[in-house]
Amino acid sequence: MPTHIACQMSFGDENPTFEELMEVVQKQQEVIEIYEQQMEFCRLECQKTAEQSDKKTEIIRNLEEVEGLMRMEIEELKNQKNEVEKQKTESVVEEKNEMMSLETVEELRLKCKNMTYELETLKTKQMGTEIELEAYKKNNEFLQSEIEQEKEHWNEEKQRITMNFEEIERKIRKECEELRRINSENQMKLIEMKTENEMRIQREQKLEKLLEDLMTEIKETRKEKTAVVVRCSSLSTECADLKTKIQKMRSKVPEPNEQIEDMNKLLEDQSHLISALREETKLLTRKLEIDSKEYRRTIKSLKLEKRELEQRIETLLRVD
C-alpha cells in the first residue's frame, strides 16, 4: 500500500534561495511520478492474469480434442471387433462347408482356436483401451476440476487485484490531488516569500541609505558642533579680552558715557551671540541623540521582521 511521503528540508540559520525552495516542489513531482508507475504496474498484473486465464482455456480445449480422438480410436477398435466377429462367422460357415468337403475335424478345430485367440486378443485390446479411456476420463475430469478451481481462484484473485488496484488508484489519486494542492500552496507561498524577501531587501537598502545619510549628517553635525565650540571659545576669549581692555581703558582715561554705553552694548551683543551659539549647540546635540535613538529603534524593528520572516520560511519548509 502506498504511504504518504513528506518532503522536508532544513537550511539552519541560513536564508534559503529560490532554487532550494523549487527543489522541494520538484521532489513532490517525483513522488507523483512514482505513484503513476505503481498504477501502471497494477495494470500489467491484471493483463498477465487475463493471459493466464486464456492459457487455461486453451489447455481445456486441447484436452477435449484429445478425448475426441480417443473416442474415435475406440470406435475404430469396435469396428475392427465387429469385422473380426463377422470374419469368424464367415469362417465358421466356410468351415462347415469345408467339413462337408475335404478338411478334417482337427483342422477345423485348429482354425477355430486361432480365430478364438484373435477374438480374445481383440477383446483384451478393447478392454485395455476402455480402461485407458476410463483412466483418461477420470484424469480429464480431475484436470477439469483443477482447471475450474484454478479458474475460480484466478477469478477471485483477479477480483481481489481489481479491488486492490481500484483502492490503490483511489488512494493514489487522492494523494496526488493532495500533493498537487500542497504544491500549489507552496508555489503561492514561495511567490509571497519571494515578494516579502524583495521588500525586505528594499527596506534594508533604504535603511543602509538612511544610515549613510544619518552618518553623514552626524559627521556634519559634529563638525558644526566643533566649529561652534571653537567659535564660542574664541568669542569667550575675545569677550574676556575686551572686558580687560575696557577695564584698563577705564582706569587710564575717563571715556565719555556714550562710548562706554556702546562698548557695553557690544559686549552685551557678543554675550547674546555666545548664548545663542550655546543654545544651538545644545539643540544640535539633542537632535543628534534623538536621531541616534530613532535609528536604533529602526534597526531593532528591521531585525525583528527579518527574524520573523526566517522563522516563517523554516516553518513552511518543515510542513509535511
MIBA-870183 format. One record per residue (C-alpha): x, y, z; residue in three letters. Coordinates in steps of 0.2 Angstrom, whole numbers, plus 5000, padded with zeros to 4 digits. Each point is the difference from the previous one (the first is absolute). Example, Ala and Ser with C-alpha at 12.3 -4.5 7.8 and 13.67 -1.06 7.14 Angstrom:
BEGIN
+------+------+------+-----+
|   px |   py |   pz | res |
+------+------+------+-----+
| 5062 | 4978 | 5039 | ALA |
| 5006 | 5017 | 4997 | SER |
+------+------+------+-----+
//
This chain:
BEGIN
+------+------+------+-----+
|   px |   py |   pz | res |
+------+------+------+-----+
| 5000 | 5000 | 5000 | MET |
| 5007 | 5017 | 4996 | PRO |
| 5005 | 5011 | 5015 | THR |
| 5000 | 5019 | 5001 | HIS |
| 5017 | 5007 | 4996 | ILE |
| 5005 | 5016 | 5008 | ALA |
| 5013 | 5012 | 4992 | CYS |
| 5009 | 5009 | 5013 | GLN |
| 5016 | 5011 | 4999 | MET |
| 5009 | 5009 | 5014 | SER |
| 5012 | 5015 | 4996 | PHE |
| 5006 | 5004 | 5018 | GLY |
| 5003 | 5018 | 5003 | ASP |
| 5003 | 5004 | 4982 | GLU |
| 4987 | 5008 | 4988 | ASN |
| 4993 | 4988 | 4987 | PRO |
| 5002 | 5005 | 4982 | THR |
| 4986 | 4999 | 4987 | PHE |
| 5009 | 4985 | 4992 | GLU |
| 5000 | 4990 | 5016 | GLU |
| 4981 | 5003 | 5003 | LEU |
| 4997 | 4995 | 4982 | MET |
| 5009 | 4984 | 5004 | GLU |
| 4987 | 4995 | 5013 | VAL |
| 4986 | 5002 | 4986 | VAL |
| 5010 | 4989 | 4988 | GLN |
| 5001 | 4986 | 5013 | LYS |
| 4982 | 5001 | 5002 | GLN |
| 4998 | 4998 | 4981 | GLN |
| 5011 | 4985 | 5001 | GLU |
| 4989 | 4992 | 5013 | VAL |
| 4985 | 5002 | 4989 | ILE |
| 5010 | 4991 | 4986 | GLU |
| 5003 | 4985 | 5011 | ILE |
| 4982 | 4999 | 5004 | TYR |
| 4996 | 5000 | 4981 | GLU |
| 5013 | 4986 | 4998 | GLN |
| 4992 | 4989 | 5013 | GLN |
| 4983 | 5002 | 4991 | MET |
| 5008 | 4994 | 4984 | GLU |
| 5007 | 4985 | 5009 | PHE |
| 4983 | 4995 | 5006 | CYS |
| 4993 | 5002 | 4983 | ARG |
| 5013 | 4988 | 4993 | LEU |
| 4996 | 4987 | 5014 | GLU |
| 4982 | 5000 | 4995 | CYS |
| 5005 | 4997 | 4982 | GLN |
| 5011 | 4986 | 5005 | LYS |
| 4986 | 4992 | 5010 | THR |
| 4988 | 5001 | 4985 | ALA |
| 5014 | 4992 | 4988 | GLU |
| 5002 | 4985 | 5013 | GLN |
| 4981 | 4998 | 5000 | SER |
| 5001 | 4999 | 4981 | ASP |
| 5013 | 4986 | 5001 | LYS |
| 4990 | 4990 | 5012 | LYS |
| 4985 | 5001 | 4987 | THR |
| 5012 | 4994 | 4986 | GLU |
| 5006 | 4985 | 5011 | ILE |
| 4981 | 4995 | 5002 | ILE |
| 4997 | 5001 | 4982 | ARG |
| 5015 | 4989 | 4996 | ASN |
| 4994 | 4987 | 5013 | LEU |
| 4983 | 5000 | 4992 | GLU |
| 5008 | 4997 | 4983 | GLU |
| 5011 | 4986 | 5007 | VAL |
| 4984 | 4992 | 5007 | GLU |
| 4992 | 5001 | 4983 | GLY |
| 5014 | 4991 | 4992 | LEU |
| 5000 | 4986 | 5013 | MET |
| 4981 | 4998 | 4997 | ARG |
| 5004 | 4998 | 4982 | MET |
| 5013 | 4987 | 5003 | GLU |
| 4988 | 4990 | 5011 | ILE |
| 4987 | 5001 | 4987 | GLU |
| 5013 | 4993 | 4987 | GLU |
| 5005 | 4986 | 5012 | LEU |
| 4981 | 4996 | 5002 | LYS |
| 4999 | 4999 | 4981 | ASN |
| 5015 | 4989 | 4999 | GLN |
| 4992 | 4989 | 5013 | LYS |
| 4984 | 4999 | 4990 | ASN |
| 5010 | 4996 | 4984 | GLU |
| 5009 | 4986 | 5009 | VAL |
| 4984 | 4993 | 5007 | GLU |
| 4993 | 5001 | 4982 | LYS |
| 5015 | 4991 | 4993 | GLN |
| 4998 | 4987 | 5014 | LYS |
| 4982 | 4997 | 4995 | THR |
| 5005 | 4999 | 4982 | GLU |
| 5014 | 4989 | 5005 | SER |
| 4989 | 4988 | 5009 | VAL |
| 4988 | 4999 | 4985 | VAL |
| 5015 | 4997 | 4989 | GLU |
| 5006 | 4987 | 5012 | GLU |
| 4984 | 4992 | 5000 | LYS |
| 5001 | 4999 | 4981 | ASN |
| 5017 | 4994 | 5001 | GLU |
| 4995 | 4987 | 5012 | MET |
| 4988 | 4994 | 4988 | MET |
| 5013 | 4999 | 4987 | SER |
| 5018 | 4995 | 5003 | LEU |
| 5007 | 5007 | 5017 | GLU |
| 5001 | 4991 | 5016 | THR |
| 4993 | 5004 | 5016 | VAL |
| 5017 | 5003 | 5008 | GLU |
| 5004 | 5014 | 4987 | GLU |
| 4983 | 5008 | 5004 | LEU |
| 5003 | 5000 | 5018 | ARG |
| 5017 | 5007 | 4998 | LEU |
| 4993 | 5014 | 4989 | LYS |
| 4987 | 5003 | 5013 | CYS |
| 5012 | 5001 | 5014 | LYS |
| 5010 | 5013 | 4990 | ASN |
| 4985 | 5010 | 4996 | MET |
| 4995 | 4999 | 5018 | THR |
| 5018 | 5006 | 5006 | TYR |
| 4999 | 5015 | 4988 | GLU |
| 4983 | 5004 | 5006 | LEU |
| 5006 | 4999 | 5018 | GLU |
| 5015 | 5011 | 4996 | THR |
| 4989 | 5013 | 4992 | LEU |
| 4989 | 4999 | 5016 | LYS |
| 5015 | 5002 | 5011 | THR |
| 5006 | 5015 | 4989 | LYS |
| 4982 | 5007 | 5001 | GLN |
| 5000 | 4998 | 5019 | MET |
| 5017 | 5008 | 5002 | GLY |
| 4995 | 5015 | 4989 | THR |
| 4983 | 5002 | 5010 | GLU |
| 5010 | 4999 | 5016 | ILE |
| 5012 | 5013 | 4993 | GLU |
| 4985 | 5011 | 4994 | LEU |
| 4992 | 4998 | 5017 | GLU |
| 5017 | 5005 | 5008 | ALA |
| 5001 | 5014 | 4988 | TYR |
| 4982 | 5006 | 5004 | LYS |
| 5004 | 5000 | 5018 | LYS |
| 5016 | 5009 | 4997 | ASN |
| 4991 | 5012 | 4989 | ASN |
| 4986 | 5003 | 5013 | GLU |
| 5014 | 5003 | 5013 | PHE |
| 5009 | 5012 | 4989 | LEU |
| 4983 | 5009 | 4996 | GLN |
| 4996 | 5000 | 5018 | SER |
| 5018 | 5008 | 5004 | GLU |
| 4997 | 5012 | 4985 | ILE |
| 4983 | 5005 | 5007 | GLU |
| 5008 | 5003 | 5017 | GLN |
| 5015 | 5009 | 4992 | GLU |
| 4987 | 5010 | 4990 | LYS |
| 4990 | 5004 | 5016 | GLU |
| 5017 | 5004 | 5009 | HIS |
| 5006 | 5011 | 4986 | TRP |
| 4983 | 5009 | 4999 | ASN |
| 5000 | 5003 | 5018 | GLU |
| 5018 | 5006 | 4999 | GLU |
| 4996 | 5011 | 4985 | LYS |
| 4985 | 5007 | 5010 | GLN |
| 5011 | 5003 | 5015 | ARG |
| 5014 | 5008 | 4989 | ILE |
| 4987 | 5010 | 4991 | THR |
| 4993 | 5006 | 5017 | MET |
| 5018 | 5003 | 5007 | ASN |
| 5004 | 5009 | 4984 | PHE |
| 4985 | 5011 | 5001 | GLU |
| 5003 | 5003 | 5018 | GLU |
| 5019 | 5004 | 4997 | ILE |
| 4995 | 5011 | 4985 | GLU |
| 4987 | 5009 | 5011 | ARG |
| 5013 | 5003 | 5013 | LYS |
| 5013 | 5005 | 4988 | ILE |
| 4988 | 5013 | 4991 | ARG |
| 4995 | 5007 | 5017 | LYS |
| 5019 | 5001 | 5005 | GLU |
| 5004 | 5008 | 4983 | CYS |
| 4986 | 5013 | 5002 | GLU |
| 5007 | 5003 | 5018 | GLU |
| 5018 | 5002 | 4994 | LEU |
| 4994 | 5011 | 4985 | ARG |
| 4990 | 5011 | 5013 | ARG |
| 5015 | 5001 | 5011 | ILE |
| 5011 | 5003 | 4985 | ASN |
| 4989 | 5014 | 4995 | SER |
| 5000 | 5007 | 5017 | GLU |
| 5018 | 4999 | 5002 | ASN |
| 5002 | 5009 | 4983 | GLN |
| 4989 | 5014 | 5006 | MET |
| 5009 | 5001 | 5016 | LYS |
| 5017 | 5000 | 4991 | LEU |
| 4993 | 5015 | 4989 | ILE |
| 4995 | 5009 | 5016 | GLU |
| 5016 | 4996 | 5009 | MET |
| 5010 | 5006 | 4985 | LYS |
| 4989 | 5016 | 5000 | THR |
| 5003 | 5002 | 5018 | GLU |
| 5019 | 4997 | 4998 | ASN |
| 5001 | 5013 | 4986 | GLU |
| 4991 | 5012 | 5011 | MET |
| 5011 | 4996 | 5015 | ARG |
| 5015 | 5003 | 4989 | ILE |
| 4993 | 5016 | 4994 | GLN |
| 4997 | 5005 | 5018 | ARG |
| 5018 | 4995 | 5004 | GLU |
| 5007 | 5010 | 4986 | GLN |
| 4989 | 5015 | 5005 | LYS |
| 5007 | 4998 | 5018 | LEU |
| 5018 | 4999 | 4994 | GLU |
| 4997 | 5016 | 4990 | LYS |
| 4992 | 5008 | 5015 | LEU |
| 5014 | 4994 | 5011 | LEU |
| 5012 | 5008 | 4988 | GLU |
| 4991 | 5016 | 5000 | ASP |
| 4998 | 5000 | 5018 | LEU |
| 5019 | 4996 | 5002 | MET |
| 5004 | 5015 | 4988 | THR |
| 4988 | 5011 | 5010 | GLU |
| 5008 | 4995 | 5016 | ILE |
| 5017 | 5004 | 4993 | LYS |
| 4994 | 5017 | 4994 | GLU |
| 4992 | 5003 | 5017 | THR |
| 5016 | 4995 | 5009 | ARG |
| 5009 | 5012 | 4989 | LYS |
| 4988 | 5014 | 5003 | GLU |
| 5000 | 4996 | 5018 | LYS |
| 5019 | 5001 | 5001 | THR |
| 5000 | 5016 | 4990 | ALA |
| 4987 | 5007 | 5011 | VAL |
| 5010 | 4995 | 5016 | VAL |
| 5016 | 5007 | 4992 | VAL |
| 4990 | 5016 | 4996 | ARG |
| 4992 | 5001 | 5017 | CYS |
| 5017 | 4998 | 5008 | SER |
| 5008 | 5013 | 4988 | SER |
| 4985 | 5012 | 5004 | LEU |
| 5002 | 4997 | 5019 | SER |
| 5018 | 5004 | 4999 | THR |
| 4997 | 5015 | 4989 | GLU |
| 4987 | 5006 | 5012 | CYS |
| 5012 | 4997 | 5015 | ALA |
| 5013 | 5010 | 4991 | ASP |
| 4988 | 5014 | 4996 | LEU |
| 4994 | 5001 | 5018 | LYS |
| 5018 | 5001 | 5005 | THR |
| 5004 | 5013 | 4988 | LYS |
| 4985 | 5010 | 5005 | ILE |
| 5005 | 4999 | 5018 | GLN |
| 5017 | 5005 | 4996 | LYS |
| 4994 | 5015 | 4989 | MET |
| 4988 | 5005 | 5014 | ARG |
| 5014 | 5000 | 5012 | SER |
| 5011 | 5010 | 4989 | LYS |
| 4989 | 5013 | 4991 | VAL |
| 4983 | 5005 | 5005 | PRO |
| 4989 | 4996 | 4984 | GLU |
| 4984 | 5009 | 4996 | PRO |
| 4984 | 4991 | 5006 | ASN |
| 4994 | 4998 | 4982 | GLU |
| 5016 | 4990 | 4995 | GLN |
| 4998 | 4990 | 5016 | ILE |
| 4982 | 4996 | 4996 | GLU |
| 5005 | 4994 | 4982 | ASP |
| 5014 | 4989 | 5007 | MET |
| 4987 | 4993 | 5013 | ASN |
| 4988 | 4997 | 4986 | LYS |
| 5013 | 4991 | 4989 | LEU |
| 5004 | 4989 | 5015 | LEU |
| 4982 | 4997 | 5003 | GLU |
| 4998 | 4995 | 4981 | ASP |
| 5015 | 4988 | 5001 | GLN |
| 4993 | 4993 | 5016 | SER |
| 4983 | 4997 | 4991 | HIS |
| 5009 | 4992 | 4985 | LEU |
| 5010 | 4989 | 5011 | ILE |
| 4984 | 4995 | 5009 | SER |
| 4991 | 4997 | 4983 | ALA |
| 5015 | 4989 | 4994 | LEU |
| 4999 | 4990 | 5016 | ARG |
| 4981 | 4997 | 4998 | GLU |
| 5003 | 4995 | 4982 | GLU |
| 5014 | 4988 | 5006 | THR |
| 4988 | 4992 | 5013 | LYS |
| 4986 | 4999 | 4986 | LEU |
| 5012 | 4991 | 4988 | LEU |
| 5006 | 4988 | 5014 | THR |
| 4982 | 4996 | 5005 | ARG |
| 4995 | 4998 | 4981 | LYS |
| 5015 | 4988 | 4999 | LEU |
| 4994 | 4990 | 5015 | GLU |
| 4983 | 4999 | 4993 | ILE |
| 5005 | 4994 | 4983 | ASP |
| 5012 | 4987 | 5008 | SER |
| 4985 | 4993 | 5010 | LYS |
| 4989 | 5000 | 4985 | GLU |
| 5013 | 4991 | 4990 | TYR |
| 5002 | 4987 | 5013 | ARG |
| 4981 | 4997 | 5001 | ARG |
| 5000 | 4998 | 4981 | THR |
| 5014 | 4988 | 5000 | ILE |
| 4992 | 4990 | 5014 | LYS |
| 4983 | 4999 | 4991 | SER |
| 5008 | 4995 | 4984 | LEU |
| 5010 | 4986 | 5009 | LYS |
| 4984 | 4994 | 5008 | LEU |
| 4991 | 4999 | 4983 | GLU |
| 5015 | 4991 | 4992 | LYS |
| 4999 | 4987 | 5015 | ARG |
| 4981 | 4998 | 4998 | GLU |
| 5002 | 4997 | 4981 | LEU |
| 5014 | 4987 | 5002 | GLU |
| 4989 | 4991 | 5013 | GLN |
| 4986 | 5000 | 4987 | ARG |
| 5011 | 4993 | 4987 | ILE |
| 5007 | 4986 | 5011 | GLU |
| 4982 | 4996 | 5006 | THR |
| 4994 | 4999 | 4982 | LEU |
| 5014 | 4988 | 4994 | LEU |
| 4997 | 4989 | 5015 | ARG |
| 4981 | 4997 | 4997 | VAL |
| 4996 | 4983 | 4993 | ASP |
+------+------+------+-----+
//
